[in-house]
Structures are given as C-alpha cells and as structure tokens.
Amino acid sequence: MNASDLFAAVTKYSRGIIAVLLVLTVLVGAGAPMVEQSSSLDQFQSDSTAAQKLDYIESNFASGDQNQTTVQLIVRDENGNVLSKGAMVETLQLQQALRNNATVNRTLANETPTAGVANIVATVAIRQEQATELRKQGAQLQRKRADLNATVGNLSDLLNRTREIQREYDRLNRSRQRGEVNNSTYRQRANRLESQFREVRSRADRLLTDQQTGRFVRLVGQTRTLQGNLDALNASLAANEINRSTYAERAAQIRQQFRQVYERGLPGVLRGEFASLRESGKQLRQQRQQLQNASAPTLEEQIQQLQSMNESEVESTVSTVLSEGGSGPSSRAFAFMPTSYDPGSTQANATMLVVFQTQQGQTVQSMASSTIVESQTAIQDIAKQQLDREVLVFGSGIISEETEQSMADSIAIVGPMALVFVVLTLVIAYRDLLDILLGVFGIVAVLVWTFGFMGWFDITFNQIFIAVPVLLIGLSIDYAIHVFMRHREERAEHEGESVRQGMSVALASVGVALVWVTATTVIGFMSNLVSPLPPIQDFGIVSSVGILAALIVFGGLIPALKVEIDGYLEARGYDRKKRAFGTGGGALGSMLSVGAVAARKAPFVVIALTLVLSAGGAYGATQVDTSFSQTDFLAEDPPNWMKDLPEPFAPGTYTAKANLEYVNENFLRQDSQAQILVEGGVATPQALDKLEQAEQTAAQKEDVVVVLSNGEPQIRSPLSVMERVAARNESFNETLAAADTDGDGVPDRNVEKVFDKLFEVAPQEAKGVISRQDGEYEAARMVVSVKGGASSSTVTAEMRDIAANIQGGGLTATATGQPIVFEIVQKQLLDTVIQSLLITLGATFAFLMIAYRLAHGSATLGAITLLPVAFSVSWILGTMYLLGMPFNVLTGMITSLTVGLGVAYSIHLSERYTMELGRRGTVREAMRESVTGTGGALLGSAATTVGGFGVLVFAILPALQQFGIITALTIIYAFLASVLVLPSLLTLWTRYLGPDEAGAAEPNAAVASGRTEVSED
C-alpha cells in the first residue's frame, strides 16, 4: 500500500478511524494521572567517577552529614548590631521557638539542632564562669595545702626541738653517771628539761586537735627514743666500745627511722586533713575534665546566661570569642560571620544561624521530602514572626518548594498564554470556528497521548519537561495548518469537489511531507539519546513520542473528523469552502514571493550572503559557554504585573535566588563543598604528610576556597580533626604527642594507634574523615568549603591538581563533590550539543537523500533541502553568543531542535515545489505557487510555533525563558531560510541537478493532476 492508498483509507474509513483513535486516546491518556514530578538536580548526574566516589563517601564516612540538610538563616540589621545582647537573646529565643514547633522539631538533628554566634558567646560565658569557680576552688585547696604544710613544718620544728632537748637530757645523764654533777644539780637541770618537753607538748596542743595531739605525742616519744639511741651510739663510738663500721651501720638505721618519722609520721598526724585535701583535689580535677568534655549548655541555660550579663560583659565576651587567633569554640564562631567581618569587633550588621535537619538518607542536592519542605517553610514563617530584624532563610526545602512552585506557576501562566496565542493565530489563519475547534481538540489529544505515555513508562516530569507542552502545541498545529490549508487550496482549484475527495488529495499531497517531517523531527529529538544525562534522554524520547502522536492525530483523527463534520454540514446546505491563508495575492503574497523573486534574479547573491552570515554564526558558536548550576533553576521574583493576575494564574513570591546570591557573596555556604577522597594505605606517616601538604596547598587557593574573616580556610581532614580533639582531650593529646616525635603536629609513627585512639575518644568526628572497615583503615577524605559563586571549572581544576599531588605511593586520590559533579555535567552538556548536532545532521542528511532518491529520483534534492537548516543552526548559535546565552540543560538541545524543527519547513516547500514543477511546467510558476501556497501555511505554522515558544519568556524559570527565546528565534530562522534561501537553492538545483539532469521520473498522472478519485463512501 502506497502513501496515497494509506491516506485515502483515512477518508474512506473515517468513522472507523475516529472510533479507534478516540479509544486509543482514552487508553493511553489513562496513564497521565500517574506522572510524578521532581525538581531534583541529582537526576541530571551521570555515572561519572566523581559521582561514584561521592556515593562512596556518603556510604562509608558515617559523619552524619550525608543524612543531614542545613537551613541557613541570615539575620540582618543594616542600622543596628546583631551582636548586641538583645539581638543574641532574640536569636536564642528563636532557636527555642523552632524546637518547640512540632513541624520543625520532628526534623531536627538530635545532637546539634541549631548553631550560631549567640550559642558560642553564651557557652563561652558559661564556661568562663565555671572556669572561674574552679579556679577559686583550686586556690582554696592551695591555701589549705599550704596551711597543712605549714603545720607539718611547725610540727617538724617541734620534733627538732624535742631532739635538742633529748640530747641535753642524754648528756646530763652521762654527766651524772660519770659523777660530774651532784644529785641536786641533776634534778634542777632535769626539771628544766622536762619543762621544755612540756612546752613542746603545749605548742602542739595549740596547733592540733586532741586526736592529732595524741598522734604527735607518740611521734615525740619515738623521736626521744631514737635520739637517745643515737646519743648512746655516739657515746659508744667515743669510748671505743664499737668500731666505725658497726657505728655507721647502726647510725644509718637510726637515720632511716628518723626519715620515716618526719616524712610519714608527721603528715600522718594530719592524715584526715591530707586525705580530705587529696579527695578535694581529685574532685577538682574531675570537674576540670568534665568541663573540657562537657556537652553544650541547654538553650535555657544559654538564654539565662546572656540575660544575667550586662551589655559591657556581653561585649567583652563577644570580643574574646571573635578575636583573631582564637581557639576552640571561638575559632568556629567565624563560620557564622560575614567574610568581611573585622575580627574582634563587637559590631556587625549580619550573622548566620544554622539549623541542622535529618532528611532520611537524601543528599543535600536531592529533591527535599515533603517533610523537609514543610519544616523549612515553617522555619521561615517562625523567623519572620519571632524577629524584628530582616531574616533570609536559605535551604534545600525552600529551594525545592520554589523550584516546584515555579514549575507550576510557569505552566499556569505559559500554558493558557500559548493556547490563547495559538487560537488567535488560528483565527487569523483559519477564519473558521470549526477548524479552530478541531485544531485545539487535536492539540489536547496530542498532549493526552504524550503525558499518558510518560505515566505508563514511569518518566518523571522535571524542569525541562515544561517545554514539552509548548513544543507539542506549536508542532501539532503545524500539522493541522498544512493539512487544512492544502485541503482548502484543493477545493478552491476544483469546483464541485466533495469534502472527502478534497481531503484525500490534500493528504496524498502533504502526507508524505508530514511523514518525512515527523521522521526528521524524531531523528532530531532521538539524537539526545547520546547524552549521558538521563533527563535529556527522557526529553528526547517523550518529544519523539509526542511528534508521532501529532502525526497520528493530525494525519488521521482530525482529518477524519473534519471529513465527517464538513460533509454533514454541506449536506445540509452550509458552504465549507474557505480560502487558504497566503493565497489570493495581496501584501502577504508579495511578501512571501520575495524569496522566489530573488531566486529568479540573483540566486548566487542570495547564497553568497547566506554563506557570509553563516560563517559569522559559526564563529560565534565556538564562543558559547556552558552552564549547569543551581541558579539556572531558581526563579527571580516575578514582576508586579504578574502578581496582579487573578488566581490561579498569579505566581508566588520567590526569594531563594536572591538569598543564594547573598549567601554566596557574604557567608560560608554550608552545602558548597569539594572533597578529596584518598584510598589505600592512609594509616601511614607518608599518607598524613601528603594530606598536610594538600591542606597547605588548598589553603592558598583563595580564588575558590572560603577563607573566614579570621584568615583561616575552611578545611576538614584527619589532621584538623586530630588537632581539634587533642585540644580538649588529654589522653588523645598524649597519644598524638607520643606519635609526633618532631613536634610538627603530624604523627610520624604509630599512625594506626593514633587512629585507634581517635575512634575511641571521638568516634563520630573520626568517622567523618576516616573510613574503617573490619578494623582496617582504607580511606580518608579532605573536605574543602568552596565559595558558592566560584566557577565549577576553576574548582574542579584546583581540586584535581591537589588530588594529583596526593596520588602515588599506594594511594589513590579523587576530587569530587557537588561543584565537580556539576562541572562534569557541564562538559557532558557540551558533548551532547556537539554529538546530537552531528548525529542529527548526519542521520537527517542520509534519510532525506534516500527518501528523495526513492520518491523523486534525486538524492541531491535531500541535501539541498537540508542546507537551509544547516545555515540556520549557525545563525542560532551565533545569536546565542551575541545574547550571552549559555548552553544549559534546555538550550543545550537547541542544535538538534533546530534541525528537527527547521527541516519541516524546508521539506514542505521542497515537496510542494517538486509537485508544482510537474504540474506547472516552469520553475517560475512552480516557485511562485509553492512560496505563496505552502509559504502561507509555513508562515501560519511558524507564527503559531514562535508564539507558542515565545510565551516561555513569561515563564518563572530563567532556563525556560532562555529556551523560549532561543527556540522562537530558531523557528523564525528556519522559516526565513526556507522562504528566502531555499528558493535560490532549488532554482540552482533545477538548473544544474534537476529532474532532467538527475534522470528523475515523471510524476504519475494522479499526482501530476493533483487528483485522486475517492468514492463518496
């Protein structure tokens, strides 16, 4: 069955065609409600090495951040001070309000739900008071120790005095034994010595309690005995009763006993006091250790602390916390301050509060869950109610909500506008209500088929699919215009021809062109399958299905409906003959004839000018940038006239993009990080040396790395974590110091033991930078906070250089992270542009040459038909360069779209020309009839398509606005190329390679006469 027979079947079996296609429309359309929506950027990521390593990090570094998302609240007060006591108390009270809200609270991270400068200032103030109290207790213990030591010293003096008295007593006894003193003198002296002994006891009584005095008296007795033994030993030596060796041995024993009395006995007198002192000292040390390891004070305690302080005390603490060179919590405070903050100042007009939320395994860039969206919306509302100051709220939930809202708002605004524009255009072109209604019905049917296909095949509706309805509206109406206008022309030329006969001839004459247009357009869209980005692949598939649906609907259903309806009306006396748009002369006909006139008078001049213009466009094409970033999908706040639209067309308020830009320019972005994954033998001194060098190198990359206002780059690695833990944990500090023999802060031995200790004392922090599997250390990572506005290409180049320096010696280093993954997507977008263009041009070129060879006996006619499209590709790319438009996920498809859409105009004109050439006999008449007949239909279809895409300029999404502008220009260029350039190319083809030279076969009689007999039935 040839094409004529196939299209004749549409008119012959019109009622059956209507029934079958309506049933299919219902069945396929049943899938439309199953279409899901997503605004996630993760879907654009391909399976690159960087993406794989990022997945590895999220799976193996259990720091908790892979299950967290952050909300950044920027508190601004241009005329005030956000570091004042009142402002910080309000910030703490805002945190309390967030925790008290059920919607927000269920998403908060357990350990540290919120963090900001106010928390650090209040915590430091509390710690300072606690430290002051501990110092007071320490001073009291020192005084007690000093008093006890003084008492022991006094007792020691009393024992010394006891020994002196005992020596005199022993000498007195020896003198009496030798008869040197009489009894009376002896008693006097002995009584005096006993009185001195009593004086020692009396002095001890004044120093000691009764129990302590009893202990001391025993020591006095031991001392007198030992001293007596020593005196007797000295007397024996003097009398030569013992030799010196025996003397020395016995004297040493006595002196040892004396030392025990003094060193153990004397403190033993105050043993209870010394035990109490030791216990108090132990408790004090425990309190100090607890203070070092203490968890953060509660919000209530922080609020009470700041409220209890006066303004000067708060200012003093703020100055301490935010002083340059601060350590511990103070060093982390700068992460919440603007990068332009002056360290030590107690004045600032902006600060940041971070809220940490759990998101059940989703990454930061993933589409936020409904729970996260609801909670962050609640955070925004609470912050604005709680604070008198301006608050900017920035988070993945807010972004996700605004992105999806912008998609919905864009459809709500653009969809009706496109439809209204198309209807208005059809009113001008058709000037017939029935044809307009049939066209609109056909568009709806095509959309039903397309979205039904998406639902049945589980294809998610994302940002770039907003262009699909507009695309299909424009292309579908093109089919209708060509069929209806050709039908009108046929009936106008042949008086008395029935509706059914006219439609049969119209479909036979334009049907092949429609099939070829569909095939080439599908080739253009399907070329996107070479893209490694899944959404672009899906876009190509869905668009191709939509175009096929358009061919079925407007090549079958709508013509069948028109045959039945027009036949019914004419049978009842209504005249359904209408004049085709662009025919009948007039200004429009003259305008459309410009290309035909130029082709007759100066075809070479037209082609020369076209080549010059195309060469300029080709140069501009090489200068077009590529972009893939979050801001591509963030809407700016719509103009006021849009907000004044009635519901449901009025768009919402959009702040995420402005907030994102403000955060990028002034603060540390919590979600903007590059990472270096190091795999292999990381528990070695060599690996740590390389990590240290990498940190130092990264710190110098000030063009991409965030440097806080205190001059410190934001870099986290095993080394920085070990340094931070050592500052607060004495046992780990000892382990680290023992492994660091040269004192440079990097362990040079026993690295595994250091890692083991780190996992023991700070497991969560250790897991954030070191991966341990079954006791083996297999990977480490370095996290570098990069500037939110930094170029992804620069970040990628810098991080890859750092990774390359780590590589080697049993280590594998890979640069990854969101900026690097996005840069890979950008390169893949550029590859998609080039590859899809080459594939589309190549496949379309081959298809047209084969098709025209089979249909008209001239393969060169296929090449000639494609040439204007190739020219228009260079024009549109040059225009993108002049307008400063980059290739993004939407505009990156413009080359394949230009070929796919643009070739339709050339095919229709070429087909009409070859047909008219056989019917009219001369090139001049054939060209004039083609450009005024088909050219009018082309103008109508171009107008509707341009209008359909042009309304995308009113979309909320910036990428859609760009896509609408550039696609509308693509249609204009394709139309101009077909009616201005193609006539000259066809003229030269006819002159040098036409039917006679190419040996083309004569058209068959049916086509030549434009008649195909079809029965009324």
SULFEN-V666405 format. One record per backbone hydrogen bond with DSSP energy under -0.5 kcal/mol. CO is the residue of the C=O (numbers start at 0). NH is the residue of the N-H. If there is no record, write none. Layout:
{{CO;NH} {CO;NH}}
//
This chain:
{{1;5} {2;6} {3;7} {4;8} {5;9} {6;10} {7;11} {8;12} {10;13} {12;16} {13;17} {14;18} {15;19} {16;20} {17;21} {18;22} {19;23} {20;24} {21;25} {22;26} {23;27} {24;28} {25;29} {26;29} {27;30} {28;31} {30;33} {31;34} {35;460} {40;43} {41;44} {42;534} {45;47} {47;51} {48;52} {49;53} {50;54} {51;55} {52;56} {53;57} {54;58} {55;59} {56;60} {59;61} {60;62} {63;66} {64;67} {66;358} {68;356} {69;395} {70;72} {70;354} {71;73} {71;393} {72;74} {72;352} {73;75} {73;391} {74;350} {75;389} {76;79} {80;83} {83;87} {84;88} {85;89} {86;90} {87;91} {88;92} {89;93} {90;94} {91;95} {92;96} {93;97} {94;98} {95;99} {96;100} {97;100} {100;104} {101;105} {103;106} {103;107} {104;107} {106;357} {112;355} {114;353} {115;119} {116;120} {117;121} {118;122} {119;123} {120;124} {121;125} {122;126} {123;127} {124;128} {125;129} {126;130} {127;131} {128;132} {129;133} {130;134} {131;135} {132;136} {133;137} {134;138} {135;139} {136;140} {137;141} {138;142} {139;143} {140;144} {141;145} {142;146} {143;147} {144;148} {145;149} {146;150} {147;151} {148;152} {149;153} {150;154} {151;155} {152;156} {153;157} {154;158} {155;159} {156;160} {157;161} {158;162} {159;163} {160;164} {161;165} {162;166} {163;167} {164;168} {165;169} {166;170} {167;171} {168;172} {169;173} {170;174} {171;175} {172;176} {173;177} {174;179} {174;180} {175;178} {181;185} {182;186} {183;187} {184;188} {185;189} {186;190} {187;191} {188;192} {189;193} {190;194} {191;195} {192;196} {193;197} {194;198} {195;199} {196;200} {197;201} {198;202} {199;203} {200;204} {201;205} {202;206} {203;206} {203;207} {208;212} {209;213} {210;214} {211;215} {212;216} {213;217} {214;218} {215;219} {216;220} {217;221} {218;222} {219;223} {220;224} {221;225} {222;226} {223;227} {224;228} {225;229} {226;230} {227;231} {228;232} {229;233} {230;234} {231;235} {232;236} {233;237} {234;238} {235;240} {235;241} {236;239} {242;246} {243;247} {244;248} {245;249} {246;250} {247;251} {248;252} {249;253} {250;254} {251;255} {252;256} {253;257} {254;258} {255;259} {256;260} {257;261} {258;262} {259;263} {259;264} {260;265} {263;267} {264;268} {265;268} {265;269} {266;269} {267;270} {269;273} {270;274} {271;275} {272;276} {273;277} {274;278} {275;279} {276;280} {277;281} {278;282} {279;283} {280;284} {281;285} {282;286} {283;287} {284;288} {285;289} {286;290} {287;291} {288;292} {289;293} {297;301} {298;302} {299;303} {300;304} {301;305} {302;306} {303;307} {304;308} {305;308} {309;313} {310;314} {311;315} {312;316} {313;317} {314;318} {315;319} {316;320} {317;321} {319;322} {321;343} {322;325} {326;329} {327;330} {327;331} {328;332} {329;332} {329;333} {330;333} {331;334} {332;335} {333;336} {335;351} {337;340} {340;342} {341;344} {347;81} {348;76} {349;337} {350;74} {351;116} {352;72} {353;114} {354;70} {355;108} {356;68} {358;361} {362;365} {364;40} {364;41} {368;372} {369;373} {370;374} {371;375} {372;376} {373;377} {374;378} {375;379} {376;380} {377;381} {378;382} {379;383} {380;384} {381;385} {382;386} {389;75} {390;392} {391;73} {391;393} {393;71} {394;398} {395;399} {396;400} {397;401} {398;402} {399;403} {400;404} {401;405} {402;406} {403;407} {404;408} {405;409} {406;410} {407;411} {408;412} {409;413} {410;414} {412;416} {413;417} {414;418} {415;419} {416;420} {417;421} {418;422} {419;423} {420;424} {421;425} {422;426} {423;427} {424;428} {425;429} {425;430} {426;430} {431;435} {432;436} {433;437} {434;438} {435;439} {436;440} {437;441} {438;442} {439;443} {440;444} {441;445} {442;446} {443;447} {444;448} {445;449} {446;450} {447;451} {448;452} {449;453} {450;454} {451;455} {452;456} {453;458} {454;457} {457;459} {459;461} {460;37} {461;464} {462;465} {463;466} {464;467} {464;468} {465;469} {466;470} {467;471} {468;472} {469;473} {470;474} {471;475} {472;476} {473;477} {474;478} {475;479} {476;480} {477;481} {478;482} {479;483} {480;484} {481;485} {482;486} {483;487} {484;488} {485;489} {486;490} {487;491} {488;492} {489;493} {492;494} {493;496} {497;501} {498;502} {499;503} {500;504} {501;505} {502;506} {503;507} {504;508} {505;509} {506;510} {507;511} {509;513} {510;514} {511;515} {512;516} {513;517} {514;518} {515;519} {516;520} {517;521} {518;522} {519;523} {520;524} {521;525} {522;526} {524;527} {525;528} {526;529} {527;530} {531;533} {532;535} {532;536} {533;537} {534;538} {535;539} {536;540} {537;541} {538;542} {539;543} {540;544} {541;545} {542;546} {543;547} {544;548} {545;549} {546;550} {547;551} {548;552} {549;553} {550;554} {551;555} {551;556} {552;557} {555;559} {556;560} {557;561} {558;562} {559;563} {560;564} {561;565} {562;566} {563;567} {564;568} {565;569} {566;570} {568;571} {568;573} {569;572} {573;575} {579;582} {584;588} {585;589} {586;590} {587;591} {588;592} {590;593} {592;596} {593;597} {594;598} {595;599} {596;600} {597;601} {598;602} {601;605} {602;606} {603;607} {604;608} {605;609} {606;610} {607;611} {608;612} {609;613} {610;614} {611;615} {612;616} {613;617} {614;618} {615;619} {616;620} {617;621} {618;621} {619;622} {620;623} {624;886} {628;631} {629;632} {630;633} {631;958} {632;634} {634;656} {638;641} {638;642} {639;643} {641;644} {645;648} {645;649} {654;658} {655;659} {656;660} {657;661} {658;662} {659;663} {660;664} {661;665} {662;666} {665;338} {667;669} {668;671} {670;672} {671;785} {672;817} {672;818} {673;783} {674;676} {674;815} {675;677} {675;781} {676;678} {676;813} {677;779} {678;811} {679;681} {681;683} {683;687} {684;688} {685;689} {686;690} {687;691} {688;692} {689;693} {690;694} {691;695} {692;696} {693;697} {694;698} {695;699} {696;699} {697;700} {699;701} {700;703} {700;704} {703;786} {705;707} {705;713} {707;710} {711;707} {712;714} {713;784} {715;782} {716;720} {717;721} {718;722} {719;723} {720;724} {721;725} {722;726} {723;727} {724;727} {724;728} {727;729} {728;732} {729;733} {730;734} {731;735} {732;736} {733;737} {734;738} {735;739} {738;740} {738;747} {738;748} {739;742} {744;746} {749;753} {750;754} {751;755} {752;756} {753;757} {754;758} {755;759} {756;760} {757;761} {761;765} {762;766} {763;767} {764;768} {765;768} {765;769} {768;780} {769;771} {770;777} {770;778} {772;775} {775;772} {775;777} {776;681} {777;679} {778;770} {779;677} {781;675} {781;783} {782;715} {782;784} {783;673} {783;785} {784;705} {786;789} {790;794} {791;795} {792;796} {793;797} {794;798} {795;799} {796;800} {797;801} {798;802} {799;803} {800;804} {801;805} {802;805} {802;806} {807;810} {809;680} {810;807} {811;678} {813;676} {815;674} {816;820} {817;821} {818;822} {819;823} {820;824} {821;825} {822;826} {823;827} {824;828} {825;829} {826;830} {827;831} {828;832} {829;833} {830;834} {831;835} {832;836} {833;837} {834;838} {835;839} {836;840} {837;841} {838;842} {839;843} {840;844} {841;845} {842;846} {843;847} {844;848} {845;849} {846;850} {847;851} {848;852} {849;853} {850;854} {851;855} {851;856} {851;857} {852;856} {857;860} {857;861} {858;861} {858;862} {859;863} {860;864} {861;865} {862;866} {863;867} {865;868} {865;869} {866;870} {867;871} {868;872} {869;873} {870;874} {871;875} {872;876} {873;877} {874;878} {875;879} {876;880} {877;881} {878;882} {879;883} {879;884} {880;883} {885;887} {886;626} {887;891} {889;892} {890;893} {892;896} {893;897} {894;898} {895;899} {896;900} {896;901} {897;901} {898;902} {900;903} {900;904} {901;904} {901;905} {902;906} {903;907} {904;908} {905;909} {906;910} {907;911} {908;912} {909;913} {910;914} {911;915} {912;916} {913;917} {914;918} {915;919} {915;920} {916;920} {921;925} {922;926} {923;927} {924;928} {925;929} {926;930} {927;931} {928;932} {929;933} {929;934} {932;936} {933;937} {934;938} {935;939} {936;940} {937;941} {938;942} {939;943} {940;944} {941;945} {942;946} {943;947} {944;948} {945;949} {946;950} {948;951} {949;952} {950;953} {951;954} {955;635} {956;960} {957;961} {958;962} {959;963} {960;964} {961;965} {962;966} {963;967} {964;968} {965;969} {966;970} {967;971} {968;972} {969;973} {970;974} {971;975} {972;976} {973;977} {974;978} {975;979} {975;980} {976;980} {976;981} {980;983} {980;984} {981;985} {982;986} {983;987} {984;988} {985;989} {986;990} {987;991} {988;992} {988;993} {989;993} {993;997} {994;998} {994;999} {1003;1007} {1004;1008} {1005;1009} {1005;1010}}
//
